[in-house]
Amino acid sequence: MHNGSKLYFSTEYLDQEGTMINTGFKKYLNNLKFTHKLNSKTTFNGYLQYSHLDRTGPTISGNKYTSVIRDAVQFRPVEPINNDGLEEGGYDFDDINQRYLFNPVKNLENTDRSNRSDVIRGSLAITHKFKPNLYLRVSGTYQVDNRKETLFFGLDTQQGRRGTDHINGTLTTRRYQTLSTSNTLTYKKKFGKNSFTILGGLEAQARDSEYARMKNSEIPTDLFGMAKLDLGTSPSIPVTQLSANTLLSYFARINYSYKNKYLLTATYRADGSSKFSEDNRWGYFPSFSAGWKLSDENFMMDLDAVSFAKLRLGWGKTGNNRIGDYDAYSQLNASVSSGYIWGTGQNYTPGAYQSNLGVPDLRWETTSQTNAGLDLGFFNQKLQATVDYYKKST
């Protein structure tokens, strides 16, 4: 590579069979990283990653209706010479506790489940030094996660033989996308025994997600699997969902040090989230901290056993916006269960209902915390101890 460039590439492949019939896991992973020094002041760096995950086979845990492990334990492996009136595997149709018992081998061989995920991540950053002690860093990141899950129950499955949907297939797709940028300007200065660093920055993030689910039942044959769901005669109402949110942040930080013994830090953040109404969109979060290296003081020099001692004190606020994208707003929704059947033809008519009662005053959750601590090291750091006291209020 060129003296000003570095390139790194790695790849990984895994193909692992599951412990049960028709189950397994495959993974492809590729990483590309690079750094390029354009000149003495400007440097580019970035990475690109692609991963593919594919899980096949039914879930091991199951549910109260279908469980391969339960069936394998209860299902008798050998049939008696004389007919005892029970179905294959000792299934008693009249026993309510065996209502969902089914041949586990047939269930596994005729259930086709695939859960695939394709993820692409990429980042690009540029760092430019205006002066040795003043530099700008601009970066952007993009990630998209496409997921596809298919589930098909053939004829020789518990669903195909005894379920209400008989031979059926379900297709579920999900897509998650994130676009973000982080930009900082840093200034460093030393004079005498004093040094300080000032950092200011802006961050922005946009996230969106999509969801779709479709299912068809009463398929006359399982020969085509998921390729011909349109043969089914009892389709379910498709479900689709969209969601998105954005976040914008401004922040600044000052670090000050005197003789690298007395330390001060002050930070201030302003975060605006689309999850809240316009009046409550912004949250403001200051913080302060101080440190004192006691071990550098003259009065500690005679304590040979103590190799390090530092006293810390801090106070700050942090914010939390981990709520639904639209929880602050009143919402109407329509689903399969919200429709009505009426009229002369007894036709199904979709209906809407209020799915969320908006809270106009919903705002950032703010946590205030005060912390005091002491870090100690003994015998050239062979023994270390930390004592902390903190008070947190949300």
C-alpha positions as CSV (number, residue, x, y, z in Angstrom):
1,M,0.0,0.0,0.0
2,H,1.0,3.6,-0.4
3,N,2.8,5.1,2.6
4,G,-0.2,7.3,3.3
5,S,-2.8,4.5,3.0
6,K,-3.7,1.5,4.9
7,L,-6.2,-1.2,3.9
8,Y,-7.7,-4.1,5.9
9,F,-10.0,-6.8,4.7
10,S,-11.4,-9.9,6.5
11,T,-14.0,-12.5,5.7
12,E,-15.7,-15.1,7.8
13,Y,-17.9,-18.1,6.8
14,L,-19.8,-20.4,9.1
15,D,-22.1,-23.3,8.2
16,Q,-23.4,-25.2,11.3
17,E,-26.0,-27.9,11.3
18,G,-28.5,-27.8,14.1
19,T,-29.1,-30.5,16.7
20,M,-32.5,-31.3,15.2
21,I,-33.5,-32.4,11.7
22,N,-33.9,-29.6,9.1
23,T,-32.3,-27.0,11.4
24,G,-29.1,-25.0,10.9
25,F,-27.3,-21.7,10.9
26,K,-25.2,-20.0,8.2
27,K,-23.2,-16.8,8.4
28,Y,-21.2,-14.7,6.0
29,L,-19.3,-11.7,7.3
30,N,-17.0,-9.3,5.3
31,N,-15.2,-6.3,6.7
32,L,-13.3,-3.6,4.8
33,K,-11.4,-0.8,6.6
34,F,-9.2,1.9,5.2
35,T,-7.2,4.9,6.1
36,H,-5.8,7.4,3.7
37,K,-3.6,10.4,4.5
38,L,-4.3,13.0,1.9
39,N,-1.7,15.3,3.1
40,S,-0.1,16.4,6.4
41,K,-3.4,18.0,7.5
42,T,-6.1,15.8,6.1
43,T,-6.9,12.2,6.8
44,F,-9.8,10.0,5.5
45,N,-10.9,6.8,7.1
46,G,-13.9,4.5,6.9
47,Y,-15.2,1.0,6.9
48,L,-17.8,-1.1,5.1
49,Q,-19.3,-4.3,6.5
50,Y,-21.7,-6.8,5.0
51,S,-23.2,-9.7,7.0
52,H,-25.7,-12.4,6.0
53,L,-27.3,-14.6,8.6
54,D,-29.7,-17.5,7.8
55,R,-31.3,-19.6,10.5
56,T,-33.4,-22.5,9.3
57,G,-35.7,-24.9,11.0
58,P,-38.5,-24.6,13.6
59,T,-37.8,-23.0,17.0
60,I,-36.8,-25.5,19.7
61,S,-38.9,-23.9,22.4
62,G,-42.2,-24.1,20.6
63,N,-45.4,-23.2,22.3
64,K,-48.4,-24.8,24.0
65,Y,-49.7,-26.0,20.6
66,T,-46.5,-27.3,18.9
67,S,-43.3,-28.4,20.6
68,V,-40.9,-30.8,19.0
69,I,-39.1,-31.6,22.2
70,R,-42.4,-32.3,24.0
71,D,-43.6,-34.5,21.2
72,A,-40.2,-36.4,21.0
73,V,-40.5,-37.2,24.8
74,Q,-44.2,-38.3,24.6
75,F,-44.3,-39.9,21.2
76,R,-43.7,-43.7,21.4
77,P,-41.0,-44.8,18.9
78,V,-42.3,-48.4,18.4
79,E,-45.9,-49.4,17.5
80,P,-47.4,-52.5,19.3
81,I,-47.9,-55.7,17.5
82,N,-51.6,-55.8,18.4
83,N,-53.7,-52.7,17.6
84,D,-54.5,-50.9,20.9
85,G,-56.9,-48.4,19.3
86,L,-54.5,-45.5,19.5
87,E,-53.1,-43.6,16.5
88,E,-49.4,-43.5,15.5
89,G,-47.1,-42.7,18.4
90,G,-49.7,-43.6,21.0
91,Y,-51.9,-40.6,20.2
92,D,-55.3,-40.7,21.9
93,F,-57.7,-38.5,20.1
94,D,-60.1,-38.4,23.1
95,D,-57.3,-37.3,25.6
96,I,-57.4,-33.5,25.8
97,N,-53.7,-33.5,27.0
98,Q,-52.6,-35.1,23.7
99,R,-54.6,-32.8,21.5
100,Y,-51.5,-31.3,19.9
101,L,-49.2,-34.4,20.0
102,F,-47.7,-35.1,16.6
103,N,-44.9,-37.2,15.0
104,P,-41.8,-35.0,15.7
105,V,-39.8,-36.3,12.8
106,K,-42.6,-35.6,10.3
107,N,-43.1,-32.2,11.8
108,L,-39.5,-31.3,11.4
109,E,-39.1,-32.7,7.9
110,N,-42.2,-30.9,6.6
111,T,-41.9,-27.6,8.3
112,D,-39.9,-25.0,6.3
113,R,-38.7,-22.0,8.3
114,S,-36.1,-19.6,7.3
115,N,-35.0,-16.4,9.1
116,R,-32.6,-14.4,7.0
117,S,-30.9,-11.1,7.7
118,D,-28.8,-8.9,5.4
119,V,-27.0,-6.0,7.1
120,I,-24.9,-3.4,5.4
121,R,-22.9,-0.9,7.6
122,G,-20.7,1.9,6.3
123,S,-18.9,4.9,7.8
124,L,-16.8,7.6,6.3
125,A,-14.9,10.3,8.3
126,I,-12.5,13.1,7.5
127,T,-10.2,14.8,10.0
128,H,-8.6,18.1,9.1
129,K,-6.0,19.9,11.2
130,F,-6.2,23.7,10.7
131,K,-3.4,24.0,13.2
132,P,-1.6,21.4,15.3
133,N,-3.9,22.2,18.2
134,L,-7.1,22.9,16.2
135,Y,-8.8,20.1,14.2
136,L,-12.2,19.3,12.7
137,R,-13.7,15.8,12.4
138,V,-16.7,15.1,10.2
139,S,-18.2,11.6,10.0
140,G,-21.3,9.9,8.6
141,T,-22.7,6.4,9.2
142,Y,-25.3,4.4,7.3
143,Q,-26.8,1.1,8.2
144,V,-29.6,-0.9,6.6
145,D,-30.9,-4.2,8.0
146,N,-33.2,-6.2,5.8
147,R,-34.9,-9.3,7.3
148,K,-37.1,-11.9,5.7
149,E,-38.8,-14.7,7.6
150,T,-40.7,-17.5,5.8
151,L,-42.7,-20.2,7.5
152,F,-44.4,-23.0,5.7
153,F,-46.3,-25.9,7.2
154,G,-46.7,-28.9,4.8
155,L,-49.3,-31.6,4.9
156,D,-47.5,-33.9,7.3
157,T,-47.2,-31.4,10.2
158,Q,-49.4,-30.8,13.2
159,Q,-50.7,-27.6,11.5
160,G,-51.2,-29.3,8.2
161,R,-53.2,-32.3,9.6
162,R,-54.9,-30.9,12.7
163,G,-54.6,-27.1,12.6
164,T,-57.4,-24.9,11.5
165,D,-55.3,-23.4,8.7
166,H,-54.1,-26.8,7.3
167,I,-51.3,-26.3,4.7
168,N,-50.3,-22.6,5.1
169,G,-47.4,-20.2,4.6
170,T,-46.4,-16.9,6.1
171,L,-44.0,-14.3,4.8
172,T,-42.7,-11.5,7.1
173,T,-40.3,-8.8,6.1
174,R,-38.7,-6.1,8.2
175,R,-36.4,-3.2,7.2
176,Y,-34.5,-1.0,9.7
177,Q,-32.5,2.0,8.4
178,T,-30.3,4.4,10.3
179,L,-28.5,7.5,8.9
180,S,-26.3,9.5,11.3
181,T,-23.6,12.1,11.4
182,S,-21.2,13.3,14.1
183,N,-19.1,16.5,13.7
184,T,-16.7,17.9,16.2
185,L,-14.3,20.8,16.4
186,T,-11.5,20.5,19.0
187,Y,-9.0,23.1,20.3
188,K,-6.1,22.2,22.6
189,K,-3.9,24.7,24.4
190,K,-1.0,24.4,26.9
191,F,0.6,27.4,28.7
192,G,2.9,26.9,31.7
193,K,1.5,24.2,34.0
194,N,-2.0,24.8,32.6
195,S,-3.7,22.8,29.8
196,F,-7.2,22.8,28.5
197,T,-9.3,21.2,25.7
198,I,-12.4,22.7,24.2
199,L,-14.7,20.6,22.1
200,G,-17.9,21.6,20.3
201,G,-20.1,19.3,18.2
202,L,-23.3,18.5,16.4
203,E,-24.9,15.1,15.9
204,A,-27.9,14.1,13.9
205,Q,-29.7,10.8,13.5
206,A,-32.6,9.6,11.4
207,R,-34.2,6.1,11.9
208,D,-37.0,4.4,10.1
209,S,-38.5,0.9,10.0
210,E,-40.9,-1.0,7.8
211,Y,-42.9,-4.1,8.6
212,A,-45.1,-6.3,6.4
213,R,-46.7,-9.7,7.0
214,M,-48.9,-11.8,4.7
215,K,-50.3,-15.3,5.1
216,N,-52.4,-17.7,3.1
217,S,-54.0,-20.9,4.3
218,E,-55.9,-23.9,2.9
219,I,-53.3,-24.4,0.2
220,P,-54.3,-27.6,-1.8
221,T,-50.8,-28.9,-2.1
222,D,-47.4,-28.5,-0.4
223,L,-45.4,-29.3,-3.5
224,F,-44.4,-25.7,-4.2
225,G,-43.8,-24.5,-0.7
226,M,-43.5,-20.7,-0.3
227,A,-43.2,-20.3,-4.1
228,K,-47.0,-20.5,-4.6
229,L,-48.8,-19.0,-1.7
230,D,-51.3,-17.7,-4.1
231,L,-52.8,-21.2,-4.4
232,G,-54.3,-20.8,-0.9
233,T,-58.1,-20.1,-0.6
234,S,-58.1,-18.5,2.8
235,P,-55.8,-15.5,2.8
236,S,-55.4,-13.4,6.0
237,I,-55.6,-9.6,5.9
238,P,-52.0,-8.3,5.2
239,V,-50.4,-6.2,7.9
240,T,-48.0,-3.3,7.2
241,Q,-46.4,-0.8,9.5
242,L,-44.1,2.2,9.1
243,S,-42.3,4.2,11.8
244,A,-39.6,6.9,11.9
245,N,-37.9,9.2,14.3
246,T,-35.1,11.8,14.3
247,L,-32.7,13.2,16.8
248,L,-30.6,16.4,16.7
249,S,-28.0,17.2,19.3
250,Y,-25.6,20.0,20.1
251,F,-22.9,19.6,22.7
252,A,-19.8,21.3,24.2
253,R,-17.1,20.2,26.6
254,I,-14.2,21.9,28.4
255,N,-11.4,20.0,30.1
256,Y,-9.0,21.9,32.3
257,S,-5.9,20.6,34.1
258,Y,-3.3,22.3,36.3
259,K,0.0,20.4,36.7
260,N,-2.1,17.3,35.7
261,K,-3.1,17.2,39.3
262,Y,-6.2,19.3,39.5
263,L,-8.8,18.4,36.9
264,L,-12.0,20.1,35.9
265,T,-14.6,19.1,33.2
266,A,-17.8,20.8,32.2
267,T,-20.2,19.5,29.6
268,Y,-23.5,20.7,28.1
269,R,-25.9,19.0,25.8
270,A,-29.0,20.0,24.0
271,D,-31.0,17.2,22.4
272,G,-34.1,17.5,20.3
273,S,-36.2,14.4,19.5
274,S,-39.1,14.1,17.1
275,K,-40.8,11.7,19.6
276,F,-42.0,14.6,21.6
277,S,-44.4,17.4,20.7
278,E,-42.9,20.7,19.5
279,D,-43.2,22.4,22.9
280,N,-41.3,19.6,24.7
281,R,-38.9,18.5,21.9
282,W,-35.7,19.8,23.5
283,G,-34.0,18.6,26.6
284,Y,-30.9,20.3,28.2
285,F,-28.4,18.3,30.2
286,P,-25.4,20.0,31.9
287,S,-22.7,18.1,33.9
288,F,-19.6,19.0,35.9
289,S,-16.8,17.0,37.4
290,A,-13.6,17.6,39.4
291,G,-10.6,15.5,40.2
292,W,-7.7,15.9,42.6
293,K,-4.7,13.6,42.5
294,L,-3.8,13.4,46.1
295,S,-0.8,11.1,45.5
296,D,1.0,14.0,43.7
297,E,0.9,16.2,46.8
298,N,3.9,16.6,49.0
299,F,2.0,15.4,52.1
300,M,1.5,12.0,50.5
301,M,5.1,11.4,49.5
302,D,6.0,9.8,52.8
303,L,3.3,7.1,52.4
304,D,5.3,4.6,50.4
305,A,2.5,2.0,50.5
306,V,0.1,4.4,48.6
307,S,1.2,4.6,45.0
308,F,-1.9,6.4,43.7
309,A,-4.8,8.3,45.2
310,K,-7.4,10.4,43.4
311,L,-10.5,12.1,44.8
312,R,-13.5,12.6,42.4
313,L,-16.6,14.7,42.6
314,G,-19.3,15.1,39.9
315,W,-22.8,16.2,39.2
316,G,-24.8,15.9,36.0
317,K,-28.1,15.3,34.2
318,T,-28.8,12.7,31.5
319,G,-31.8,12.3,29.3
320,N,-33.9,9.4,28.1
321,N,-36.2,9.4,25.1
322,R,-36.7,5.6,24.8
323,I,-40.4,5.7,24.1
324,G,-42.4,4.7,21.0
325,D,-41.9,7.0,17.9
326,Y,-45.5,8.4,18.3
327,D,-46.4,7.8,21.9
328,A,-46.8,11.5,22.5
329,Y,-49.5,11.8,19.9
330,S,-53.1,10.4,19.8
331,Q,-53.4,7.7,17.2
332,L,-56.0,5.8,15.3
333,N,-55.4,2.2,14.1
334,A,-57.2,-0.4,12.0
335,S,-56.4,-4.1,12.4
336,V,-57.9,-7.5,11.6
337,S,-59.7,-7.6,14.9
338,S,-61.2,-4.1,14.6
339,G,-63.6,-4.7,11.7
340,Y,-67.3,-5.5,11.6
341,I,-69.5,-7.9,9.8
342,W,-72.9,-6.4,9.0
343,G,-75.3,-5.4,6.2
344,T,-77.4,-7.5,3.9
345,G,-74.4,-9.4,2.5
346,Q,-72.8,-9.8,5.9
347,N,-69.6,-8.4,4.4
348,Y,-66.5,-7.6,6.4
349,T,-65.9,-3.9,6.9
350,P,-62.6,-2.5,8.4
351,G,-63.0,-0.4,11.5
352,A,-60.7,2.1,13.3
353,Y,-60.1,2.5,17.0
354,Q,-58.0,4.8,19.1
355,S,-54.8,2.8,19.8
356,N,-53.0,5.5,21.8
357,L,-54.2,8.4,23.9
358,G,-51.6,11.2,23.4
359,V,-50.0,12.9,26.3
360,P,-49.3,16.5,25.3
361,D,-46.9,17.1,28.2
362,L,-44.8,14.0,27.5
363,R,-41.2,15.1,27.6
364,W,-37.6,13.9,28.2
365,E,-37.0,11.8,31.2
366,T,-34.2,13.5,33.1
367,T,-32.0,11.8,35.7
368,S,-29.8,13.9,38.0
369,Q,-26.9,12.2,39.7
370,T,-24.3,13.4,42.2
371,N,-21.2,11.2,42.6
372,A,-18.2,11.3,44.9
373,G,-15.4,8.7,44.8
374,L,-11.9,7.8,45.8
375,D,-9.5,5.7,43.8
376,L,-6.6,4.1,45.6
377,G,-3.5,2.1,44.5
378,F,-1.1,0.3,46.8
379,F,2.3,-1.2,46.3
380,N,2.9,0.1,42.8
381,Q,-0.7,-0.6,41.7
382,K,-0.5,-4.3,42.7
383,L,-3.5,-3.7,44.9
384,Q,-6.3,-1.3,43.8
385,A,-9.5,-0.1,45.4
386,T,-12.4,2.2,44.5
387,V,-14.9,3.7,46.8
388,D,-18.0,5.5,45.4
389,Y,-21.0,7.3,46.7
390,Y,-23.8,8.4,44.4
391,K,-27.3,9.8,44.6
392,K,-29.6,9.4,41.6
393,S,-32.9,11.1,41.1
394,T,-35.2,10.6,38.1
